[in-house]
Amino acid sequence: MVKLYEGGAYLVNGKTLVPENEAAGNEVISGKGITKEEAAKATMAYNILEAHNTSGNMESLKIKFDKMTSHDITFVGIIQTARASGLKEFPIPYVLTNCHNSLCAVGGTINEDDHMFGLSCAKKYGGIYVPPHQAVIHQYAREELAECNAMILGSDSHTRYGALGTMAIGEGGGELAKQLLGKTYDVARPGVVAVYLDGEPAKGVGPQDVAIALIGATFANGYVKNKVMEFVGPGISKLSSDYRIGIDVMTTETTCLSSIWRTDEETRKWYDTHFRPEAYKELNPGEVAYYDGAIYVDLSKIKPMIAMPFHPSNAFTIEELNANLMDILHETEEKGKKQLTGKVEFKLTDKVRDGKLYVEQGIIAGCAGGGYENICDAADILRGQFIGNDEFTLSVYPASTPIMMQLAKNGTIADLLETGAIVKTAFCGPCFGAGDTPGNGALSIRHSTRNFPNREGSKIQNGQISSVALMDARSIAATAVNKGFLTAATDLDVEYTGPTYFFDRKIYDNRVYNGYKKADPEAEIKFGPNIKDWPEMPELTKHVLLKMASVINDPVTTTDELIPSGETSSFRSNPLGLAEFTLSRKDPLYVGRAKAIHETSLKHQEGGKLCEINDELHGVVDKIKEKFPDIKGNEIGIGSTIFAIKPGDGSAREQAASCQKVLGGWANIAKEYATKRYRSNLINWGMLPFIIDEDFAFDNDDYILVPDIIDAIDKKEDNIKAYVVNKGMKELTLHLGALTDDERTIIKKGCLINYYRD
């Protein structure tokens, strides 16, 4: 089904994968005398990166993107950061979609205030504004922005348009602010992994099934972490563009940096259908291309899949789950209890009725599930059936109004409504916990992007827990036919009609504000009462005294756990308001601890002597003076830190870092960072992204002294001595890893805003 190569591999003539250790025996590779270094330049990824690199050095990239996208959870903070740093006009097309806080259901006027802020900024700075309910961010980008050989940067982690020939990257808001200010995206040249698709999917197997199989094979081992996944092989020609898109968008869950696919006549047809034929170019790797790894996927052997709570990589075939139901459910319960740290009772074994798994809810939605073909195939399965009148419900969200219009015109919406399903407007809510929250203890099956804890909207701090399993739209529809009992689409005999898609762009022509290259400096920005400026951020000090505010020993910590999604989204434009939710579902005491440390820091900044601020610090200062008699109190800065084994999996949201900074956070200490984007978020908010190799049992309230940190940064030292003061000055070695010169300066200045302001 999915095979990972142990080392590098060559692709010859776009057809034959040759393991690196067998290259000498291949006539094409050996006959042409092609070196590995030359062949690495023949990947599609290398050529796109080279075309967008401004550094002149392909090992240290400085990328300028062609276009950018943000949604209404992120664009306010990004524009506020850029405004504070001197923004005059958007230099490239910048699309502001309104697909996350679209419901305006919580917080009074504050969500619509964000939308009006976005529209007014589009007028002032020359942006593109997509009103609520018109399209989810990624579907609009596919329909209107993507083009072959281009690069797009988005402030949402699922910014992936590789199936349309666009290399797209999801990053935190700081990276978008840099692009708005004419700066670059700086990154070491990423490795490239070939994803070789062979064969053809069986009837009833959808793109989410392929995606879950890929994620299951690559997430835990980090096979593609921070690399580019390059899709090649003959199997691509067997897939429609919609199908490719459905696989591609889920590559984010492998922790890869980006993706790119070879293009063909099917891609040309996509652009012709969307009235943008000029956006098409044929993309293929060179005659001999070298990859840092390879994944072989036999599409014909992919079966309907399910990703059990609480991660997309917790993958099983539905057949396997049904055959080992109680064992897998019990195993999932035990994993879940550890992840939820016993705060609520989490059960799945009680879902078994007469030997079958019963689920209470089905959702087909968003950038992954809301595509035209997914919904049409689901309707074919459901047509003439009904979902029943028990607990099970089914909601369907087309990903854009043009998709909804075509579904209305061809009768699909009527067919779905007749079954008891509900069809709703384009909205990302089911993906991050706003809307369609299931009942307490319920299990929801969703063709969406993530199934992290509380991603469906439950709140463990209030004793609530429900959970999500990811599945393909076709198997969700099959389950709906069986009134909520888990069923694979391949178990049903269905004739898929495959109705033709006709894109009607009139709704965009009529409703989307396109102000690109029409900036009006006199336009007034509309500020609602919840839109606040970033507070002042102090610069890094010569020495740093960190107090541990939270210790997280989970194998992986998601950005949803660092700053929860859901109703908190309403406060994304209010840095201090949002910060109150930091780690609220993982460590509810964190905010109080961090605030206390921050208050101590502020007293110190105002001239208070460390030894006099409180009794606890008096003892800490005595130990520091004993070890380092030359250190002066006014050269020490105080801030909080957290320890996590592997933080930052999931969303690109910069608030996972900025909320810690607002509360006085100065560092993270980790065994490793789950994604580049979370580490970049820490850096852009002036936080030290420490790595620790050794095992050390940190406790909340540990004090960690990092002496001469600025000197270490300036000298580009990697081994940095630190001391756990209240444990007998226990010495630790911390690492900062690779930092660009700009990143070093940003950390010293205290944040990206200070860096540009200066």
C-alpha positions in Angstrom: 0.0 0.0 0.0 2.6 2.6 1.1 6.4 1.9 1.1 9.1 4.2 2.4 12.6 3.9 0.9 15.4 3.7 3.4 17.7 6.2 1.6 17.6 8.5 -1.3 16.3 7.6 -4.8 16.5 8.6 -8.4 13.6 9.1 -10.7 14.4 8.2 -14.3 12.3 9.6 -17.1 9.5 10.3 -14.7 8.7 6.6 -14.5 11.3 4.5 -12.8 12.3 4.8 -9.1 15.9 3.7 -8.5 17.2 3.4 -5.0 20.4 5.4 -4.5 22.4 2.3 -3.7 21.4 0.8 -7.1 22.1 3.9 -9.2 25.4 2.6 -10.5 23.6 -0.3 -12.2 21.1 2.0 -14.0 22.1 2.6 -17.6 20.6 6.1 -17.8 22.2 7.4 -14.6 25.6 5.8 -15.0 25.7 6.3 -18.8 25.1 10.0 -18.6 27.5 10.4 -15.7 25.0 12.5 -13.8 26.1 13.4 -10.3 23.7 13.3 -7.3 24.2 17.1 -6.9 23.2 17.7 -10.6 20.2 15.3 -10.3 18.9 17.1 -7.2 18.6 20.2 -9.3 16.2 18.4 -11.7 13.3 18.2 -9.2 10.3 20.5 -9.8 10.7 21.8 -6.2 14.3 22.9 -6.8 13.4 24.8 -9.9 10.5 26.6 -8.4 12.5 27.5 -5.3 15.4 28.7 -7.5 13.0 30.9 -9.5 11.8 32.6 -6.3 15.2 32.8 -4.4 16.8 36.2 -4.1 19.9 35.2 -2.1 22.0 33.8 -5.0 22.7 30.9 -2.7 20.5 27.8 -3.1 21.6 26.4 0.2 20.3 29.5 2.1 17.1 30.6 0.5 15.6 34.1 0.7 12.2 33.6 -1.0 9.8 36.2 -2.3 6.3 34.9 -2.9 4.0 35.7 -5.7 0.8 36.0 -3.7 -0.5 35.6 -0.1 -3.6 34.5 1.7 -5.0 35.0 5.2 -8.3 34.5 6.9 -10.3 36.4 9.6 -8.5 34.7 12.5 -5.1 35.8 11.3 -5.2 38.9 9.0 -5.9 41.4 11.7 -2.8 40.5 13.7 -0.7 40.4 10.5 -1.8 43.8 9.3 -1.4 45.3 12.8 2.2 43.9 12.9 2.9 45.3 9.5 1.3 48.7 10.3 3.4 49.0 13.4 6.5 48.2 11.3 5.8 50.8 8.6 3.4 49.3 6.0 2.4 51.6 3.2 0.9 49.3 0.5 0.5 45.6 -0.1 3.3 44.8 -2.6 1.8 41.6 -4.0 -1.8 40.3 -4.3 -3.0 39.6 -0.7 -6.3 37.9 -0.2 -8.3 38.3 3.0 -10.9 35.7 3.3 -13.6 35.5 6.0 -14.2 31.8 6.6 -13.4 31.2 10.2 -15.3 33.8 12.2 -18.1 33.8 9.6 -20.9 33.0 11.9 -20.3 36.0 14.2 -22.0 33.9 16.9 -19.9 34.8 19.9 -18.7 38.0 21.4 -21.2 40.6 20.1 -19.9 42.8 17.3 -16.3 41.7 17.5 -16.2 39.2 14.6 -17.9 41.4 12.1 -15.6 44.2 13.3 -12.7 42.1 12.1 -14.3 41.7 8.7 -14.8 45.5 8.4 -11.2 46.0 9.5 -10.2 43.7 6.7 -12.3 45.4 4.0 -11.1 48.8 5.0 -7.4 47.6 4.9 -8.0 46.1 1.5 -9.1 49.6 0.4 -6.3 51.4 2.1 -3.4 49.1 1.2 -4.7 47.5 -2.0 -5.9 44.0 -1.0 -8.5 41.5 -2.1 -11.4 41.0 0.3 -13.6 37.9 0.2 -16.8 38.4 2.3 -18.1 35.7 4.7 -19.7 32.5 3.3 -18.3 33.0 -0.2 -15.4 30.5 0.1 -13.0 28.9 2.5 -9.5 30.3 2.2 -8.0 27.4 0.3 -10.8 26.9 -2.2 -10.7 30.5 -3.2 -6.9 30.3 -3.6 -7.3 27.3 -5.8 -10.0 28.9 -7.9 -8.5 32.4 -8.2 -4.8 32.5 -7.2 -3.0 29.2 -8.0 -0.9 29.0 -11.1 1.8 26.6 -12.2 5.4 27.4 -11.2 4.2 30.0 -8.6 4.7 30.3 -4.9 2.0 31.3 -2.4 2.4 32.0 1.3 -0.6 31.7 3.7 -1.2 32.2 7.3 -3.1 28.9 7.6 -1.2 25.6 7.9 -3.2 23.9 5.2 -1.9 26.3 2.5 -1.2 23.6 0.0 -1.8 24.1 -3.8 0.8 21.7 -5.1 -1.8 19.6 -7.0 -2.3 22.7 -9.2 1.4 23.3 -9.8 1.8 25.9 -7.1 4.3 25.5 -4.2 2.5 26.9 -1.2 3.6 27.2 2.4 1.6 27.8 5.5 3.4 30.0 8.1 2.8 32.1 11.1 1.7 35.8 10.7 5.2 37.1 11.2 6.4 35.6 8.0 3.5 37.2 6.1 4.3 40.6 7.7 7.8 40.3 6.4 6.5 39.8 2.8 4.2 42.8 3.2 7.3 44.9 4.2 9.3 43.7 1.1 11.4 41.2 3.1 12.1 37.6 2.4 11.2 34.1 3.8 14.5 32.7 4.9 15.0 29.0 5.1 17.7 26.4 4.4 17.1 24.6 1.2 14.6 21.8 2.1 15.1 18.2 1.2 12.7 16.8 -1.4 10.9 13.5 -1.1 9.3 11.8 -4.1 5.8 10.5 -3.6 5.4 7.9 -6.5 1.8 7.2 -7.2 1.1 4.0 -9.1 -2.1 2.2 -10.0 -5.7 3.5 -9.7 -8.0 3.8 -6.7 -10.8 1.3 -6.3 -14.3 2.5 -6.7 -15.4 4.1 -3.4 -11.9 4.9 -2.3 -11.5 8.7 -2.0 -8.6 11.2 -1.6 -8.9 11.2 2.2 -8.3 7.5 2.3 -5.0 8.0 0.4 -4.1 11.0 2.6 -4.7 9.1 5.9 -2.6 6.2 4.6 0.2 8.6 3.8 0.0 10.4 7.1 0.0 7.1 9.0 3.1 6.0 7.2 5.1 9.3 7.6 4.1 11.4 10.6 5.6 9.5 13.6 8.9 8.7 12.0 9.4 12.3 10.6 10.1 11.0 7.2 9.1 14.2 5.4 9.4 16.7 8.2 10.2 20.1 6.9 10.8 18.6 3.4 8.9 19.1 0.1 6.7 16.2 -1.0 7.0 16.0 -4.8 4.2 13.9 -6.3 5.2 11.9 -9.4 4.4 8.6 -11.1 1.8 7.2 -13.6 -0.9 7.0 -10.9 -1.4 10.8 -11.0 -2.9 10.5 -14.5 -5.6 8.3 -13.0 -6.7 11.1 -10.6 -8.9 14.1 -11.3 -7.7 17.5 -10.1 -10.3 17.5 -7.3 -9.0 14.1 -6.1 -5.3 15.3 -6.2 -6.3 18.4 -4.2 -8.0 16.2 -1.6 -4.7 14.3 -1.0 -2.5 17.4 -1.3 -4.2 19.5 1.3 -3.7 16.8 3.9 0.1 16.7 3.4 0.3 19.4 6.1 -0.4 16.6 8.6 2.8 14.8 7.7 4.7 17.9 8.9 6.2 18.5 5.5 7.1 22.1 4.5 5.3 22.1 1.1 4.2 20.0 -1.8 4.3 20.0 -5.6 2.8 17.7 -8.2 3.6 17.1 -11.8 0.9 18.7 -14.1 -0.8 17.4 -17.2 -3.9 17.8 -19.3 -6.1 17.2 -16.3 -4.5 20.3 -14.6 -4.9 22.2 -17.9 -8.6 21.3 -17.8 -8.9 22.7 -14.2 -7.5 26.1 -15.3 -9.7 26.1 -18.4 -12.8 25.4 -16.3 -11.9 28.3 -14.0 -11.3 30.7 -17.0 -7.5 31.0 -16.3 -5.9 29.0 -19.1 -2.8 31.3 -18.9 -2.1 29.9 -15.4 -1.2 26.4 -16.8 2.3 25.2 -17.5 3.4 21.6 -17.8 5.6 20.7 -14.8 7.7 17.5 -14.7 11.0 16.5 -13.1 14.0 16.3 -15.3 15.2 13.2 -17.1 17.1 12.1 -14.0 16.0 13.6 -10.7 17.5 12.8 -7.2 15.3 12.8 -4.1 16.3 12.7 -0.5 13.7 9.9 0.1 10.9 8.2 -1.8 7.4 6.9 -0.9 5.8 4.4 -3.2 2.0 4.3 -3.1 0.0 1.6 -4.9 -3.3 3.4 -5.2 -5.1 0.1 -6.1 -4.3 -1.3 -2.7 -5.6 1.7 -0.7 -8.7 0.8 1.3 -11.2 3.0 3.0 -9.4 4.5 6.0 -10.2 6.0 9.4 -7.9 8.2 11.6 -9.0 7.5 15.1 -8.8 10.2 17.9 -6.7 12.2 18.5 -4.4 12.6 15.5 -4.6 12.1 11.7 -1.8 9.6 11.9 -3.7 7.2 14.2 -4.6 5.4 11.0 -6.4 2.1 10.4 -8.4 0.6 7.5 -12.1 0.6 8.3 -11.9 -3.2 7.6 -9.2 -3.6 10.2 -11.1 -1.5 12.7 -14.3 -3.5 12.3 -12.5 -6.8 12.5 -10.7 -5.8 15.8 -13.2 -3.3 17.1 -12.9 -3.7 20.9 -9.1 -4.0 20.9 -8.6 -0.8 18.7 -11.2 1.2 20.7 -9.6 0.2 24.0 -6.2 1.1 22.7 -7.5 4.5 21.5 -9.1 5.1 24.9 -5.8 4.4 26.7 -3.9 6.8 24.4 -6.6 9.4 24.7 -6.6 9.2 28.5 -2.8 9.9 28.5 -3.2 12.8 26.1 -6.1 14.2 28.1 -4.2 13.7 31.4 -7.2 12.2 33.1 -9.2 15.4 33.2 -12.3 13.8 31.7 -13.6 10.3 31.2 -13.0 9.4 27.6 -14.7 6.3 26.3 -15.3 4.8 22.9 -16.0 1.1 23.7 -19.6 2.2 24.7 -20.2 3.0 21.0 -20.4 -0.6 20.1 -24.0 -1.8 19.5 -24.6 -5.4 18.4 -20.9 -5.7 17.5 -20.9 -2.5 15.3 -19.4 0.9 15.9 -22.1 3.6 16.1 -21.2 7.3 15.5 -23.4 10.3 16.3 -22.4 12.7 13.7 -21.0 13.0 10.1 -19.5 16.2 8.6 -18.2 16.7 5.1 -16.6 20.2 5.0 -13.9 22.7 4.3 -10.8 22.7 2.3 -10.4 18.9 2.5 -14.0 17.6 2.2 -16.0 20.4 0.6 -14.9 19.8 -2.9 -17.3 19.3 -5.8 -16.5 15.6 -6.5 -16.5 14.6 -2.8 -20.0 16.0 -2.4 -21.3 14.6 -5.7 -20.0 11.1 -4.8 -21.5 11.3 -1.3 -24.8 12.3 -2.9 -24.7 9.3 -5.3 -24.3 7.0 -2.2 -27.1 8.7 -0.3 -29.6 9.3 -3.2 -32.9 7.6 -2.4 -31.8 6.7 1.1 -32.3 8.5 4.4 -30.0 9.1 7.5 -32.6 8.1 10.1 -34.2 9.9 13.0 -31.9 8.8 15.8 -28.8 10.6 17.1 -26.9 10.5 13.9 -26.7 13.8 11.9 -25.0 14.7 8.7 -23.9 18.2 7.6 -22.3 19.1 4.3 -20.4 22.3 3.6 -19.5 23.1 0.0 -16.1 24.8 0.0 -17.2 27.8 -2.1 -20.3 29.5 -3.3 -19.5 28.5 -7.0 -19.4 24.9 -5.9 -22.7 25.3 -4.1 -24.2 27.0 -7.1 -23.4 24.1 -9.4 -24.6 21.6 -6.8 -27.9 23.5 -6.7 -28.1 23.7 -10.5 -27.6 19.9 -11.0 -29.9 18.9 -8.2 -27.4 17.5 -5.8 -28.4 19.8 -2.9 -32.0 18.7 -3.2 -30.9 15.0 -3.2 -28.9 15.6 0.0 -31.6 17.5 1.8 -34.2 14.8 1.0 -32.0 12.3 2.9 -32.2 14.4 6.1 -28.7 15.9 5.6 -28.2 19.6 6.1 -26.3 21.7 3.5 -24.6 24.8 4.8 -22.5 27.7 3.4 -18.7 27.7 3.0 -17.2 27.7 6.5 -14.1 26.3 8.2 -15.8 26.0 11.6 -16.1 22.1 11.7 -12.3 22.0 11.2 -11.4 24.0 14.3 -14.3 23.7 16.7 -16.7 26.5 15.9 -20.2 25.1 15.0 -21.5 21.5 14.8 -20.0 20.6 18.2 -21.2 17.1 19.0 -22.8 16.1 22.3 -20.7 15.2 25.3 -19.2 11.7 24.8 -20.2 11.6 21.1 -18.0 10.5 18.2 -18.0 12.5 15.0 -16.7 11.2 11.7 -15.5 14.1 9.5 -13.9 14.7 6.1 -12.0 17.6 7.4 -8.3 18.2 8.2 -7.7 17.5 11.9 -9.0 15.5 14.9 -6.9 16.8 17.7 -8.4 16.9 21.2 -11.3 19.5 21.5 -10.9 20.3 17.8 -14.6 19.7 17.5 -15.5 22.3 20.2 -15.7 20.4 23.5 -14.0 21.8 26.6 -12.3 19.5 29.0 -12.0 22.3 31.5 -15.8 22.2 31.8 -15.9 18.4 31.9 -16.9 18.1 28.3 -15.3 15.6 25.8 -16.3 14.5 22.4 -14.0 13.3 19.6 -13.4 13.1 15.9 -12.4 10.4 13.6 -11.3 11.4 10.1 -12.8 9.6 7.1 -13.5 10.2 3.4 -16.8 11.7 2.3 -17.7 8.5 0.6 -17.4 6.3 3.7 -19.2 9.0 5.7 -22.1 8.8 3.3 -22.0 5.0 3.4 -22.2 5.3 7.2 -25.1 7.7 6.9 -26.9 5.1 4.7 -26.6 2.7 7.6 -28.0 5.3 10.0 -24.7 5.9 11.8 -23.1 2.4 11.9 -19.6 2.6 10.6 -19.5 1.5 7.0 -16.8 1.6 4.2 -18.0 3.0 0.9 -16.5 -0.1 -0.8 -19.1 -2.2 1.0 -21.9 -0.7 -1.1 -22.6 -1.1 -4.8 -22.9 2.4 -6.1 -22.9 3.8 -9.6 -21.0 7.1 -9.4 -22.4 9.6 -11.9 -19.5 12.1 -12.0 -21.5 15.1 -13.1 -19.4 17.8 -15.0 -18.4 20.9 -13.0 -19.1 24.3 -14.5 -17.5 27.2 -12.6 -19.6 30.3 -12.4 -17.5 33.2 -11.3 -20.2 35.9 -11.4 -20.6 35.7 -7.6 -17.0 36.6 -7.1 -17.2 39.3 -9.8 -20.2 40.7 -7.9 -19.1 40.4 -4.3 -15.3 40.2 -4.0 -13.5 43.5 -3.5 -10.3 43.5 -5.6 -8.2 46.5 -4.7 -4.8 45.2 -5.8 -2.8 48.1 -7.2 -5.6 50.4 -6.2 -4.3 51.4 -2.7 -6.0 54.5 -1.3 -3.7 56.0 1.4 -6.6 58.3 2.4 -8.9 55.4 3.2 -9.8 55.1 6.9 -9.2 51.8 8.7 -12.3 50.7 10.7 -11.4 49.6 14.2 -13.8 47.8 16.5 -13.5 47.9 20.3 -11.9 44.4 20.3 -9.1 45.3 17.9 -6.1 46.2 20.0 -2.5 47.1 19.2 0.3 44.8 20.3 1.7 45.7 23.7 5.3 46.9 24.0 7.8 44.1 24.0 11.1 44.4 25.9 14.4 43.7 24.2 16.5 40.7 25.3 18.9 41.4 28.2 22.5 40.4 28.6 21.5 37.6 31.0 18.1 35.8 31.2 16.5 34.3 34.2 13.6 32.1 33.1 11.0 30.7 35.4 9.2 27.5 34.3 5.5 28.2 34.0 4.4 24.9 32.5 5.9 21.4 32.0 4.3 19.3 29.3 5.6 15.7 29.0 3.2 14.6 26.2 5.1 13.1 23.2 3.6 15.9 21.0 2.0 19.2 21.9 -0.3 20.7 19.2 -0.8 24.4 18.6 -4.5 23.7 19.6 -3.2 22.8 23.1 -0.9 25.9 23.2 -3.8 28.2 22.2 -7.2 26.5 21.8 -9.3 27.0 18.7 -13.1 27.4 18.7 -14.7 30.3 20.5 -11.3 31.8 21.4 -11.1 32.8 17.7 -13.3 35.8 18.5 -10.4 37.3 20.5 -7.7 36.8 17.9 -7.6 40.6 17.3 -7.1 41.3 21.0 -3.6 40.1 22.1 -4.3 40.5 25.8 -7.8 39.0 25.7 -6.6 36.0 23.7 -3.6 35.4 26.0 -6.1 34.6 28.8 -6.8 31.3 26.9 -3.2 30.2 26.6 -2.8 26.5 27.5 -6.2 26.7 29.1 -7.2 23.1 28.1 -3.8 21.6 28.8 -2.5 23.5 31.9 -5.2 25.9 33.3 -2.8 27.2 35.9 -0.3 28.4 33.3 -1.8 31.9 32.7 -1.7 32.6 36.5 1.9 31.5 36.8 3.0 33.4 33.7 1.2 36.6 34.8 2.9 36.4 38.2 6.3 36.1 36.6 5.5 38.9 34.2 4.5 41.2 37.1 7.8 40.4 38.7 9.6 41.3 35.5 7.7 44.6 35.2 8.7 45.6 38.7 12.3 44.8 37.9 12.1 46.8 34.6 10.8 49.7 36.7 14.0 49.7 38.8 13.1 47.2 41.5 16.0 45.3 42.9 15.8 41.5 42.2 16.6 40.6 45.8 13.8 42.9 47.1 10.9 42.0 44.8 10.0 38.9 46.7 11.4 36.4 49.1 11.7 33.6 46.5 13.9 35.8 44.3 16.1 36.8 47.3 17.3 33.2 47.6 17.7 32.8 43.8 19.8 36.0 43.6 22.0 34.7 46.4 22.8 31.5 44.5 23.5 33.4 41.3 25.9 35.8 43.1 27.7 32.9 44.6 28.3 31.3 41.2 28.6 34.5 39.2 29.8 37.4 41.4 30.3 39.7 38.4 26.7 39.5 37.2 24.8 42.7 37.9 21.1 42.6 38.7 20.2 45.3 36.2 21.7 43.1 33.4 19.3 40.3 34.1 15.9 40.0 32.4 13.1 37.9 33.9 10.7 35.9 31.8 8.7 32.8 31.8 9.3 29.7 29.7 7.5 26.4 29.1 9.0 22.9 28.5 7.5 20.5 26.0 8.9 17.5 24.4 7.8 18.3 20.9 5.6 21.4 20.6 4.0 23.1 17.6 2.3 20.3 15.6 -0.7 21.5 13.6 -1.9 25.0 12.9 0.3 27.8 11.7 -1.3 30.3 14.0 1.3 32.6 15.4 -0.8 33.2 18.5 0.6 29.9 19.9 3.8 31.9 20.4 2.6 35.5 20.6 0.2 34.7 23.6 3.2 33.4 25.5 5.1 36.5 24.7 2.3 38.8 25.7 2.3 37.1 29.1 6.0 37.6 29.5 7.3 34.5 27.8 10.9 34.7 26.7 11.7 31.1 25.6 10.6 27.6 24.9 12.7 24.6 25.9 12.0 21.5 23.9 13.5 18.2 22.8 12.6 19.2 19.3 10.0 21.4 17.5 7.2 19.6 15.6 7.3 22.1 12.7 9.4 24.8 11.3 6.5 27.2 11.4 6.1 27.0 15.2 9.8 27.6 15.7 9.6 30.6 13.3 6.7 31.9 15.3 8.8 31.8 18.5 11.7 33.6 16.8 9.4 36.3 15.2 8.0 37.1 18.7 11.5 37.4 20.1 11.5 34.1 22.0 14.5 31.9 22.4 13.8 28.5 20.7 15.9 26.3 23.0 16.6 22.6 22.4 17.8 20.4 25.1 19.4 17.0 24.3 19.6 15.6 27.8 16.7 14.3 29.8 15.9 16.6 32.7 12.9 16.5 34.9 11.8 20.2 35.0 9.3 21.3 37.6 6.9 24.3 37.5 8.7 27.2 39.3 12.2 26.0 38.4 14.4 29.1 37.8 16.8 28.7 34.8 19.7 31.2 34.4 21.1 31.6 31.0 24.2 33.9 31.4 25.6 36.0 28.6 22.9 34.9 26.2 23.4 38.0 23.9 27.1 37.3 23.6 26.3 33.6 22.7 23.9 34.8 20.0 26.4 37.3 18.6 29.1 34.6 18.5 26.7 32.1 16.9 27.4 29.6 19.6 25.2 26.5 19.6 26.2 25.0 23.0 24.8 27.4 25.6 25.4 26.9 29.3 22.4 27.3 31.5 21.8 26.6 35.2 18.7 25.4 37.2 19.3 27.8 40.1 17.0 26.2 42.6 18.4 22.7 42.1 21.9 23.5 43.3 22.9 25.4 40.1 22.4 22.2 38.1 24.2 22.8 34.8 22.4 22.2 31.5 23.4 22.6 27.8 20.9 24.3 25.6 21.0 24.7 21.8 19.5 27.4 19.6 20.1 25.6 16.3 20.5 27.3 13.0 19.5 31.0 13.0 19.9 33.5 10.2 21.5 36.9 11.0 18.1 38.5 10.8 16.6 36.0 13.2 19.4 36.6 15.7 18.6 40.3 15.6 14.9 39.8 15.9 15.4 37.8 19.1 17.7 40.4 20.5 15.3 43.2 19.6 12.5 41.4 21.4 10.2 40.8 18.4 9.7 41.4 14.7 7.8 44.7 15.3 10.8 46.1 17.3 13.2 44.9 14.6 11.4 46.8 11.8 10.5 49.8 14.0 14.3 50.3 14.6 
